[in-house]
Amino acid sequence: MAIIICNIISCFDLSNMTMLKKSEIEHIRANLLKNVGKNIQYIREDKGISQFDLTTKMIGEFDVTNVSRIESGRNNPTLFTLYRIAEALEVSLPELIDCQYTKN
């Protein structure tokens, strides 16, 4: 399993200290968004909560279409949005985003 560190300037694969290509970074990003979204959906459905009910439990206003976009991996939620979702689902933030990207 590779350890991936990303920031705005570059993204390095620390397993062999090589610079990742832009397409690899986009692939990692897309997989992370999809995996986090699937985990949110799994937790929500496991608790028997609809997307609408989730938005009503969240701190502040939040549109149900945003939940749909996050769960499908089409939206990149902010840390604060993930915190609000975790609070509404009564799980910890690490539990909410518990997914890993493993590079083959």
Secondary structure, DSSP 8 states (H G I E B T S, - for coil): ---EEE-SS-EEETTTTEE--HHHHHHHHHHHHHHHHHHHHHHHHHTT--HHHHHHHSSS---HHHHHHHHTT-S---HHHHHHHHHHHT--HHHHT-------
